Amino acid sequence: VRAVRRELPALRELLARLEQCLLPMEEAIKPELVAELLLYLAYPLGFAYSSSISTAPEAYLLLPPDRFVYNAPLDSEQKVYLPMMDMVIALLGDLFRTFSPPLRVFVLQDVARVLGACMNTKYLGAHLHAVWRSSVDAFSSVVRLGVPDLNAAVMSWNELPVRPYDVWHEVFATLRAFLFHSKRSLVPFVSPDVAKRDGEIDLSLLDLICDFLLPNSSLVPNVHKSFIVILHKGSQLGMGAAIRESFSFGCYRRMFALCAKAGHREEGCSAHLRVGQLTLPVLLDRCKEAMTQYLLDERKSGTLPMSRVRLAEIALILEELLALELHPDISQRTGPPRLASSGSSSDGSTARCRAATW
């Protein structure tokens, strides 16, 4: 530990200089540098990162990657590296922006995996809270840069250095693990302002899914459905528990928005139209489940008032149903439960769904 501490000032200075100048380097060196930085992030967490982008994993100098126990209490040696993590995350994001599209595609899966582990430090202890927030920002930035490059590679390259499905699955698994972490309920109490800010971070990841990932995931089979499952699962978190009410309602609103986003000017092959066709059956099943449960609870409650969260959930569903306008290809191709048309726009190309159809 003393030896590592002696090396730490020099390492911090090196990271700072790299971040300031981002000197040009040979393309073959860049994956090695990324793998080194990812290991600097993984080691303090006890996360067993096995590089798929480095050709010389035995070349790591400062870190002893011989024992990893993820989620275990940190020992004194691991804690030495904690002050560097924010700097490494910032440098990693800056480097990723300077990479060529083929290189971004090559390292995206490994970067997403390790940043996902850093995001989950939210549930490992208060001393890591700054790390998880910067990790979420870095993850969103890396995904927004890397996914278009991946799609372009799928469309134009004969042979890819990665399997596109594996990269997409890593992105999906990272989001699912963070948003539905098993230790989420054990997060220490925070002030209302901090809780609100943390909730906004969760909602920003929902926006990443709906506004960016879903429209860009059409080239890989079944990826659409995986992200829609996240929205469906999130919408269930308001039932009987107000602690994630805003997240649950956010999932509802985004599913309705996905169904309505394919306006009458969209062509039949558009990404938004396909997403709407896949989302509507899931959304209607969820609405039916929530409304049925509400009727059952109302009968059981007798003269007692229903919970505020349950009433707010039903009010949200009815309001969104009244406002929902669908492209004909969505409303006509969706299996049961099916919404009937009770009105139309001036050109007859959209159908207005009414709650009375229930």
C-alpha positions in Angstrom: 0.0 0.0 0.0 2.8 2.4 0.8 4.4 1.7 -2.6 1.2 2.4 -4.4 0.8 5.7 -2.5 4.2 6.7 -3.5 3.3 6.2 -7.1 -0.1 7.9 -6.9 1.1 11.6 -7.3 3.0 10.7 -10.4 0.0 8.8 -11.8 -2.3 11.7 -11.1 0.0 14.0 -12.9 0.1 11.7 -15.9 -3.6 11.5 -16.0 -3.9 15.3 -15.8 -1.5 15.8 -18.6 -3.2 13.2 -20.8 -6.5 14.9 -20.2 -5.1 18.4 -21.0 -3.3 17.5 -24.2 -4.7 14.2 -25.5 -1.5 13.8 -27.6 -1.8 11.9 -30.9 -0.9 8.3 -30.6 -0.7 5.2 -32.8 -4.1 3.6 -33.3 -2.9 0.3 -32.0 -2.0 1.8 -28.6 -5.4 3.3 -28.0 -7.2 0.1 -27.0 -4.3 -0.7 -24.6 -4.7 2.7 -23.0 -8.5 2.2 -22.7 -8.0 -1.3 -21.1 -5.6 0.2 -18.6 -8.0 3.0 -17.6 -10.8 0.5 -17.3 -8.8 -1.6 -15.0 -8.0 1.5 -12.8 -11.8 1.9 -12.5 -12.5 -1.8 -11.9 -9.9 -2.6 -9.3 -11.0 -0.2 -6.5 -14.5 -1.8 -6.9 -13.3 -5.3 -6.8 -14.9 -5.7 -10.2 -13.5 -8.6 -12.2 -12.9 -6.9 -15.5 -11.4 -9.2 -18.2 -10.4 -7.1 -21.1 -11.5 -8.1 -24.6 -9.7 -5.2 -26.3 -6.1 -5.5 -25.0 -3.6 -7.8 -26.5 -1.3 -7.6 -23.5 -3.2 -7.9 -20.3 0.0 -9.0 -18.4 1.5 -5.5 -19.0 -0.5 -3.8 -16.2 2.0 -2.3 -13.9 0.5 -0.7 -10.9 -2.6 -2.9 -10.3 -2.5 -6.4 -9.0 -5.5 -8.0 -10.8 -5.3 -11.3 -9.0 -8.3 -11.0 -6.6 -11.7 -9.5 -7.1 -14.7 -9.6 -4.8 -17.4 -7.3 -6.2 -19.6 -5.5 -3.7 -17.3 -6.6 -0.9 -15.9 -4.1 1.7 -13.0 -2.2 0.3 -9.5 -2.9 1.7 -6.9 -0.2 2.4 -5.2 -0.8 -0.9 -8.3 -0.4 -3.0 -9.4 2.8 -1.2 -6.1 4.4 -2.3 -7.4 4.5 -5.9 -10.8 6.0 -5.1 -9.7 9.7 -5.4 -8.5 8.9 -9.0 -11.8 7.4 -10.3 -13.5 10.7 -11.3 -10.3 11.8 -13.1 -10.1 8.4 -14.9 -13.8 8.6 -15.9 -13.4 12.1 -17.3 -10.3 11.1 -19.2 -12.0 8.0 -20.6 -14.9 10.1 -22.0 -12.5 12.6 -23.5 -10.5 9.9 -25.2 -13.6 8.2 -26.5 -14.6 11.4 -28.3 -11.3 11.6 -30.1 -11.4 7.9 -31.4 -12.2 7.0 -34.9 -15.6 5.3 -35.5 -14.1 1.8 -35.9 -12.1 2.1 -32.7 -15.2 3.4 -30.8 -17.1 0.3 -32.0 -14.3 -1.9 -30.9 -14.1 -0.6 -27.3 -17.7 0.3 -26.7 -18.7 -3.0 -25.0 -15.9 -3.0 -22.5 -16.3 0.7 -21.7 -20.1 0.2 -21.1 -19.5 -2.8 -18.9 -17.0 -1.1 -16.6 -18.9 2.2 -16.5 -22.0 0.1 -15.5 -20.1 -1.3 -12.5 -19.1 2.3 -11.6 -22.8 3.4 -11.9 -23.8 0.7 -9.4 -21.5 2.1 -6.8 -24.5 4.2 -5.8 -25.5 1.1 -3.8 -22.1 0.3 -2.3 -21.5 3.2 0.1 -21.7 7.0 0.5 -18.0 7.4 -0.2 -18.7 6.5 -3.8 -21.7 8.7 -4.6 -19.7 11.2 -6.6 -18.4 8.3 -8.8 -21.8 6.9 -9.8 -23.1 10.3 -10.9 -20.1 11.0 -13.2 -20.3 7.4 -14.4 -23.9 7.9 -15.6 -22.9 11.0 -17.5 -20.0 9.3 -19.1 -22.1 6.2 -20.0 -24.7 8.3 -21.7 -22.1 10.2 -23.6 -20.2 7.1 -24.7 -23.4 5.4 -25.8 -24.6 8.4 -27.8 -21.3 8.5 -29.7 -20.7 4.8 -30.1 -24.2 3.5 -31.2 -24.4 5.4 -34.5 -20.9 4.2 -35.3 -22.0 0.6 -34.5 -25.0 1.0 -36.8 -22.9 2.4 -39.6 -20.5 -0.5 -39.2 -23.4 -3.1 -39.4 -24.6 -1.4 -42.6 -21.2 -1.1 -44.3 -18.6 -3.5 -43.0 -18.2 -7.1 -44.2 -16.6 -8.2 -41.0 -17.0 -6.6 -37.6 -14.5 -6.8 -34.7 -17.4 -7.3 -32.3 -20.8 -9.0 -32.3 -23.4 -6.2 -32.5 -25.9 -8.1 -30.3 -23.3 -8.5 -27.6 -22.7 -4.7 -27.5 -26.5 -4.0 -27.4 -27.0 -6.6 -24.7 -24.2 -4.9 -22.6 -25.9 -1.5 -22.9 -29.3 -3.0 -22.0 -27.9 -5.1 -19.1 -26.1 -2.0 -17.7 -29.3 0.1 -17.7 -31.4 -2.7 -16.3 -28.9 -3.4 -13.5 -28.7 0.2 -12.5 -32.4 1.1 -12.7 -33.6 -2.1 -10.9 -30.7 -2.8 -8.6 -31.4 -5.4 -5.8 -29.9 -3.1 -3.2 -31.8 0.1 -4.3 -34.0 0.0 -1.2 -30.9 0.0 1.0 -29.6 3.3 -0.2 -29.0 5.6 2.8 -31.5 8.4 3.5 -30.7 11.6 1.6 -32.2 15.0 1.6 -35.3 15.7 -0.5 -33.2 17.9 -2.9 -30.6 15.1 -3.4 -33.4 12.5 -3.8 -35.0 14.7 -6.5 -31.8 15.1 -8.3 -31.1 11.4 -8.2 -34.7 10.8 -9.5 -34.0 13.1 -12.4 -30.9 11.1 -13.3 -33.1 7.9 -13.5 -35.5 9.8 -15.8 -32.6 11.0 -18.0 -31.8 7.3 -18.6 -35.4 6.7 -19.6 -35.0 9.5 -22.1 -31.8 7.9 -23.4 -33.8 4.7 -24.0 -36.8 6.3 -25.6 -35.3 9.2 -27.6 -32.1 7.5 -28.7 -31.6 3.8 -28.1 -35.0 2.6 -29.3 -35.0 4.5 -32.6 -31.4 3.3 -33.3 -31.8 -0.3 -32.4 -33.7 -1.6 -35.4 -30.7 -3.3 -37.0 -30.4 -6.0 -34.3 -33.4 -8.4 -33.7 -35.2 -8.3 -30.4 -33.3 -5.3 -29.0 -36.4 -3.2 -29.2 -38.3 -5.5 -27.0 -35.6 -5.6 -24.3 -35.7 -1.8 -23.8 -39.6 -1.8 -23.8 -39.4 -4.4 -21.0 -37.5 -1.9 -18.9 -40.3 0.7 -19.4 -43.0 -1.9 -18.6 -41.2 -3.1 -15.4 -40.6 0.5 -14.3 -44.3 1.3 -14.7 -45.1 -1.3 -12.1 -43.0 0.3 -9.4 -45.7 2.8 -8.4 -48.1 0.1 -7.2 -48.3 0.3 -3.4 -45.0 2.1 -3.1 -44.6 5.8 -3.4 -40.8 5.8 -3.2 -40.5 5.4 -7.0 -43.7 7.1 -8.0 -42.1 9.7 -10.4 -40.1 6.9 -12.1 -43.2 4.7 -12.5 -45.2 7.6 -14.0 -42.2 8.5 -16.2 -42.3 5.1 -17.7 -46.0 5.3 -18.4 -45.6 8.7 -20.1 -42.8 7.5 -22.2 -44.6 4.4 -23.4 -47.6 6.6 -24.4 -45.2 9.0 -26.1 -43.6 6.1 -28.1 -47.0 5.0 -29.3 -47.9 8.6 -30.4 -44.6 9.5 -31.8 -45.2 7.9 -35.2 -47.4 10.7 -36.7 -49.3 10.4 -39.9 -46.3 11.7 -41.9 -44.2 8.7 -40.9 -43.6 6.1 -43.5 -44.5 2.5 -42.8 -40.9 1.4 -42.4 -39.8 4.1 -40.0 -38.1 3.3 -36.7 -40.7 5.2 -34.7 -43.5 3.3 -36.3 -41.9 -0.1 -35.5 -41.3 1.0 -31.9 -45.0 2.1 -31.6 -46.2 -1.2 -33.0 -44.2 -3.1 -30.4 -45.0 -0.8 -27.5 -48.8 -0.5 -27.8 -49.7 -4.1 -26.8 -47.3 -3.9 -23.8 -48.8 -0.6 -22.8 -52.4 -1.7 -23.1 -51.8 -4.8 -21.1 -50.1 -2.7 -18.4 -53.1 -0.2 -18.4 -55.6 -3.1 -18.2 -53.7 -4.7 -15.3 -53.5 -1.4 -13.4 -57.2 -0.6 -13.9 -58.3 -4.1 -13.0 -56.3 -4.0 -9.8 -57.7 -0.6 -9.0 -61.3 -2.0 -9.3 -60.4 -5.0 -7.0 -58.8 -2.7 -4.4 -61.7 -0.3 -4.5 -64.1 -3.2 -3.7 -61.9 -4.4 -0.9 -61.4 -1.0 0.6 -65.0 -0.4 1.5 -65.4 3.0 3.0 -61.7 3.6 3.3 -60.1 5.9 0.9 -57.8 4.6 -1.9 -54.1 5.5 -1.7 -53.1 8.7 -3.3 -50.5 6.9 -5.5 -53.1 4.5 -6.9 -55.6 7.3 -7.7 -52.8 9.3 -9.3 -51.8 6.2 -11.4 -55.4 5.7 -12.7 -55.8 9.4 -13.4 -52.6 9.4 -15.4 -53.7 6.4 -17.5 -57.1 7.9 -18.3 -55.7 11.3 -19.2 -53.0 9.8 -21.5 -55.6 7.5 -23.1 -57.9 10.5 -23.9 -55.0 12.4 -25.5 -53.5 9.4 -27.4 -53.5 9.6 -31.2 -52.2 6.7 -33.2 -51.0 6.1 -36.7 -53.4 3.7 -38.5 -50.6 1.1 -39.0 -50.2 1.0 -35.2 -53.9 0.8 -34.2 -54.8 -1.7 -36.9 -51.9 -4.1 -36.6 -52.0 -4.3 -32.9 -53.5 -7.5 -31.5 -55.9 -7.6 -28.5 -56.6 -5.7 -26.5 -57.6 -3.4 -29.4 -58.6 0.2 -29.2 -61.6 1.3 -31.3 -61.6 4.6 -33.1 -63.9 7.3 -31.8 -62.7 10.2 -33.8 -60.2 11.1 -36.4 -58.0 13.9 -37.6 -59.0 16.0 -40.6 -57.2 13.8 -43.1 -58.5 10.5 -41.6 -54.9 9.2 -41.0 -54.9 9.1 -37.2 -57.3 7.5 -34.7 -58.1 9.2 -31.4 -58.4 6.6 -28.6 -60.9 7.2 -25.9 -61.0 5.7 -22.4 -64.7 4.7 -23.1 -63.3 1.8 -25.3 -62.5 0.0 -22.1 
